Amino acid sequence: MEVEIANKRNQEQLRCYPLIPMAQDDIHEALRRYAFIQKFQKESKQFGAQRQESEKKACAIALENLAVTMGLTDVNRLIWQMEGAKLAEIQPLLEPVTLENVSIQLVIDEEGDARLITRKDGRVVKTPPKILNQNKDYLERKEAVKELKEQKRRSRISLEQAMITSATFSQAELSSLLHNPILAPMVKKLVWISEDCIGFPALSGDAWTLVAADGAQQQPTGMLRIAHPHDLKEAKVWPNFMHLLYEKQWVQPFKQVFREYYPITSGSRRSSRSGPSPGATQATRCSRARPSLCCGGAAGP
């Protein structure tokens, strides 16, 4: 079925493919299907804009169906579970290995970026010997680097979507993200909000807290989500986090704190009911994205 879907780009079969019965705890099979769907979407870039959009929607539905097959409540939980499983699968490749008298190691730096380090006679070699291009172990690690970079790209998009849709995370799920070397650097630079506190997550061993803009550490209760500028404004801490980010020179994975924000006023609501007017605001045009607010691109402090 996978061959037919890939060769004929059959979107209907792609949507049905994840619904093939499987054990809910079969992570290996779920990861295989997840990777196939992601590959299908990546390959759509070779086509025109209209077909790309159509295949993107088919992939989104396929992921939702895979989440249902696995007994998960939403697609976000599927994505985080699969990305964690993919990292666990690659874990053995992080060990250094000697190939053709050259030491090769796949490393993930503090920013969550993966790369291969090649050493010969104890010195780092910028250009690996050409003979390694015929070595199966080297090519496997080289492919793993590509997969990890793609994982980081996908995760950045998913985190932004989670903010826009107000997706909730359990404390265990956030803890899992904080222990993921690819995701943790992004997650730590985002402001999170719970029922009783708001701040950046800070990990210390197996325990973690939310650190407020003034440095106070708080233990959150209940579910968490990535704070939207609307949340920061309502909590009257938006300028505080702007100042903190500027002071630390942190670059967030996407525009969260320094994000354009258009609150919908009562006047714009009346205007939207009677039809668009010449003075319609950006918030009115974007109000479908969120009932009470709109989020856009980058904005300065």
N, C-alpha and C positions, 0 to 999 in steps of 0.2 A: 504493500500500500504506500509506503514511504517513497519508493521509486517512482510510482505513478504520479503521486502528488508533486514530486520534485520535477519530473520531466514534463508533465502536462500543465503544471502550475494550477492544479485543480483546487479551487478555494472551497468548494462544498465538501470535498473529501478532507481537506485540511481541518475544517471546523468540526467534522465528525470524528476524525482520527483520535483525539484525546479521550473520547467517550468509550473507546474499546475497554471492556472490563479489565481491571487489574487490582491487585491487592493494595489497599490504602497505605500500607507501610513499606511498599516496594519502592524505596527512594531511587534505586539504580534505574529502574524502568521509567519512573517519573522524570528523572533527570535526562534520560535519553530522549524522551518525547519533548521535554522543554527545550533542549538544545536543538532539536530538529525544527521546532517552530521558530526559534530565534534565528536559525540559519536561513529559513525560508524568507523571513522578513528582511534580513540583511541582503539577500540576493535580489530583492525587488528593486534595489537602487539602480539596476541596469535598465529598467523600464521607464516609461513616461510618468509624469506627475499623477495623472488620473488613475493609472493602474497601481502605482505605488500606494496611493491612498486606499484603494479598494483592497489590496493585499494586506495593508496595515490593519484595516478593520477585521479582516478574516483572521489574522494572527491574534488580535485582541480577543476575539470570540473563542478562538482555540485555547488560549490561556485560561479564559474563564471556565471553559468546559473541563480543562485539565484540573483546575482547582476543585470543581464539583466531583470529579472522579476520585480525587484524593480525600474528599470529605472536608475540605477547607472552606471557611466562611467567605473569603474574598480572594481576589487575584493577587493583592499585595502580599498576603501571607504566603501564597505559593511562590512568588518571586523571591522573597527573602529566604525561604526555606531552600529553594533550588540553588540560589547563589551561594548559600552556605555549604550545601552539599557539593557543589562544583569545586569550591576551595578545598574541602576535605579530600576530594578525589585527587587533586593536584599536590596535596601535602607531601607525598613521598619524593616528588621531584625537587623539593626545596633543599634536599641533602646534596652536598657537593660530591662530584664524581670526577674521576680522572679518565680522560679519553684521549688517545693518541699523544700521551705524555703532556697533556694540557689539562689543567683543573678548570672545571665548569661548575658554576653555581647560579641557580635561579634565586634572586633575592627580591624582597618587597620592602621598599624604603619607608620612612616615616610618613610620607605623603600618600602611601598606598600605590605607588607606581612600581610595576614589575620590570625587571631587566635581567639579562644574563651577564655575569662577570666571568671573564676568561683570564686565567693566570698561567704563566709559563715561567718556570724557574723562580717562583715567588713574586713575579712582577705582573701587573695587570696589562693585558694585551688588548689594544683597541680593536684590532681586526683579527678575528679568529682564523686559524689556518683553514684553507679551502678544503682540506681533506675531511674536516668535520661535517661538511655539507652532505657527505655520504654515510654519516654515522647515525643510526636509528635513534640512539639515546639523546644525541645532541638535537636532532630535528624534533624529537618529542618535547624537549624543554623549550625549544624555540617556538613551537606551536602553543605551548602553555603560556608563554609570555603574551602572545597575541590574544589568547582567550581571556587572560586576566585584565588586559587593557580594555577589551570589549566589555568585560563584566563591570569595570569601573564606569565606563560610559553609560551602560544601561542603568546602573544603580543611581547615577546622578539624576537621570531623567525620572526614575521611579520615586526618588526622594522628593523631587519638586512636585510631582503629581500627588504624592501623599500629603504635601502641605496644602495644595490647592483644594483637594477633595476632603480635607480634614480626616484622613484615615487614622484610625487609632492603633496603638501598639501596646501590648502588655509589657510589664516590666521585664519579664523573661525574654521577650522578643528584642527589646532595646538592649538588654545585657548581651544577647547573642550578637547583635550588630557591633557592639563596642569591642567584642573579642575577635572580630573579623578584620585582619590586617589590611584588606582592600577597602572596606566600608568605614572602619573606625575613624580614619582621619577626616572623612567628610561628615560623619555623624557628630563628631565632637565639636565641629565648628558651626553647628546649627542650634538655634534656640528651640528648646522643647518646653512644652507646657503640660501640666497635670491639673488635677482638680484644685490643688492648693499651692502650687509653686511654679516658677518659670525660670529657666536658665540653661546654661550649657552643661551637658552631661560630662562628669569627670569620673574616671575609673581608677580605683585603688585596689589592686588585687582582684578579688571576685566581687567586691562591693563598689557601688557607684552612687553618686548624688547629683543633684542639679545645682550648679553654681550660679547664683544671681549676679546681676550687673555690678552690685556693690561687693561681691566676693563672698557673700554669705552662702554656706552650703546647706541644702535642704534635702530631706529624704521624701520623695514624692509618694503619693498614695493613688491607687486606682490606675486607670488607663492613661496613656500619654499620647501626644501627637506633636507634629512639628508646627511650631507657632507661626501663624500668618501675621503680617503687619497689622491686621485688624486686631488681633489678640494683644500685640504689643501696645497698640494705641489705647485699647480699652483698659489695659493694666497700668497705663501711664508710665511705662518703662521704655518706650521706643527710643527716645533720645539717649537714654543711659546705655543701651546696647549699641547704638550708633557710635557713641564716644568710645566705648570699650573696644569695638572692632577696629576703629581708627587708631587707637592707642597701641593695640597689639599688632597692627598691620596684618590682620588675618584676612585671607581671601576665602570667602565661602564657596562651596561647590556650585551654588546658583544664587541669584539675587534673592535674599530673604529679608535681612534687616534694611539694606539699602534698595528697597523695591518700590516702584511707583504704586501708589495706593489711591483709589478714587472712591471715597464713601458716597453712597447713593443718597441724595437729599430728597426731601419730600417733594420739592419742585421738579426734580428729574423724574420721580415716579409718576407725577401727574402728567408730565410731558410725554412719558413713554406710553401712557394709556391713551392719550389723544393722538398719538402718532409722532414721528420724528420731527423735530423743529430745527431751524438753522443753528440754534444755540445748544443743540444736544451735546452732552458731555461724553467723554470716553467711558465713564462709568455706566451710562445708559446703554451705550453700544455693547458693553462687555458684561452686562448684568446676568446673562445666562450662565456665566462661569461660576458664579457664587451668588446666592440669594441676597446677601446684604453687603457685598463688597466686590471689588474688581481688582485683579492683580495684573501688572504689566511687566515691562522689562526693567532695565537698570535705571537707577536714579541716584544722584549724588546725595550726600548727607545734607 
